[in-house]
Amino acid sequence: MLKRTSSWGLSLGVSSSILMTTVFASVGGESLTSVVYAAEKTLSEKEAIALAQKQLKNLGEYKLLSAEFVDGIEMLWGKSIWYTSWNKENGGSIGVQQDATSGEIWKYEYSGEERELDANQKKLTEDQAFQVATQFLKQVATEEERSRLSKPNEYPDSDIFYTRAKPGIDVNFTRIENGIPFLENGFRLIVGYDGEVIYFERRWTEGKLPDASKVIEITEAEKKWDEGAIPSFLYKDTASGSRKEPESYLPAYEFQREDPQFVDAITGKMLDSYGQISKERKIQPLGKNVPPNSTERKLISKDEAQKIAEKHLEKLPGTYRSNGKSFESGSGSQDKTWFFEFISQPGNGKKSDTVKIGIDDSGYLIQYNVNQKSRFREESKKIEKGITWEQAQESARKLVQTFYSDQLGEIYAVDYNPGEKRIKEILKNDEPYEIEFGYLINGIPEDDSIFQVDVDAETGEVVDLYNHLYNDGPSGDSSLPQKNADGIDLNTAKKVMKENKKFMLTYFHPKVSGSYGRVKMLEHPLLVYRYVGEKGLVKADGKWHSTKERKQ
């Protein structure tokens, strides 16, 4: 299987009787039907390039740099893809992803400096950007597809779409089926202020959709949401920039991945963002010890880091000796981390293990790894008899309690169990169980502080602990605002959410965890009732805070 190496590639209440207006119903122009054909064979490199040039007229101005085939197992939607990259002198570069069977353009991305506008030229208006996006879609989407789209930006972007921040105007066309919006399907574009499309992405689920005639009434669904939806109460970084400061962290209510937040429109069950039946999660620290609060950061040397690594190994059964190997990451003003290798001394002719310990320049253990095993392994064998998820959780918990015994009062285990199908996939592919932990501030979970412990699904041995995010936020800062008697409760927070969104029936195609950390789409989309609107959270003072990622 070939792997891509190019730098531009992957990043990743309305009833059915209401007919939605569409912006493309009468659009003419050249049809793409001749490009999307029924042949099942994989396109050759030459065929893929020819089809890319047919759809994207501007590629005639560019020179082909490379073409690369990637098997569908690596892709979010399970489709094999041709990647091509193009550039022209002093003209930037273009990356293209195509369906390796049909030749459809799934992603288009322009990289380079935006053309300077003259003093007399004005930036595009939103309406002008809509026109540019509409014309671009004539090249890359069939007339039939275009007839089933919403008005531009009628619905908010879905989490399925992901782009790095680019200057321009976002244009989102949502797929409409049977009068019902499919938020995870459609087309996402960014139009630069100079009038050029600089980003395009297609998301279009194939196959049969759920039967909308069997859904429960919206009034019943809304009642079930009121009773069963449970957003998490956590510390959230509300700063618009990437730099995290303690004062930007505020207690707030927000839905996390595992929280019950959607109502299955057929069964009425509460679902999480993975499409699994969900219930309220428990947040409980692993212990009581909390390190003293200190704003002073004392830096250590490499020799001091190695002594700390050795002390950690003394907590484990058996004995270890250094094999003399070490390496350093980070330099200059960056945070440094040193990685040291040790060899276990089992005796009795047993095979020894190579253990790697990572210690940063604050003296914190950020990685423990056995025999270089990790969640990105390629080789696999089917596990005939493995441990249970609960046993893996216990194994991971014991190691965390061993290494972080002085701070267990601010660490908790993420309350999550994968579905039966996912467990079978783990054993079939010889994957590790990925057990997650997070940090607490004043007993409240800190957003974006999750770290992972990998447990061998056959032996129950922890093979990797990866904790590089612990110092990205203000963990342990007791000066941060706390929930108090004046703070709002869960029901009040949900009321604020409802005031800022609209309860609707929608199709839903969630992302789920796949093999070796790769994210996949659920096999079949669902019909759900959910609150639709701009992304946001509710602060502890009861005010709505928008968390829209991209700013124009």
Sequence and secondary structure as in RCSB ss.txt:
>XXXX:A:sequence
MLKRTSSWGLSLGVSSSILMTTVFASVGGESLTSVVYAAEKTLSEKEAIALAQKQLKNLGEYKLLSAEFVDGIEM
LWGKSIWYTSWNKENGGSIGVQQDATSGEIWKYEYSGEERELDANQKKLTEDQAFQVATQFLKQVATEEERSRLS
KPNEYPDSDIFYTRAKPGIDVNFTRIENGIPFLENGFRLIVGYDGEVIYFERRWTEGKLPDASKVIEITEAEKKW
DEGAIPSFLYKDTASGSRKEPESYLPAYEFQREDPQFVDAITGKMLDSYGQISKERKIQPLGKNVPPNSTERKLI
SKDEAQKIAEKHLEKLPGTYRSNGKSFESGSGSQDKTWFFEFISQPGNGKKSDTVKIGIDDSGYLIQYNVNQKSR
FREESKKIEKGITWEQAQESARKLVQTFYSDQLGEIYAVDYNPGEKRIKEILKNDEPYEIEFGYLINGIPEDDSI
FQVDVDAETGEVVDLYNHLYNDGPSGDSSLPQKNADGIDLNTAKKVMKENKKFMLTYFHPKVSGSYGRVKMLEHP
LLVYRYVGEKGLVKADGKWHSTKERKQ
>XXXX:A:secstr
      TTS      TTS    S TT  S  STTTS    S   HHHHHHHHHHH GGGGGSEEEEEEEE GGGS
TTS  EEEEEEE TTS EEEEEEETTT  EEEEEEES      TT     HHHHHHHHHHHHHHHS HHHHTTB 
STTSS   TT      SSEEEEEEEEETTEEEEEEEEEEEE TTS EEEEEEE   S    GGG   HHHHHHHH
HHH   EEEEEE  SSS   GGGEEEEEE  TTS  EEETTT  EE TTS B       BS S            
 HHHHHHHHHHHHTTSSS EEEEEEEEEE  TTS  EEEEEEEE   TT    EEEEEEETTS EEEEEETT  T
T       SS   HHHHHHHHHHHHHHHTGGGGGGEEE      HHHHHHHHHTT EEEEEEEEEETTEEBTT  
EEEEEETTT  EEEEE   TTSS TT TTS    TTS  HHHHHHHHHHHSEEEEEEE  EEE GGG EEE SS 
EEEEEEESS EEEETTS EEE  S   
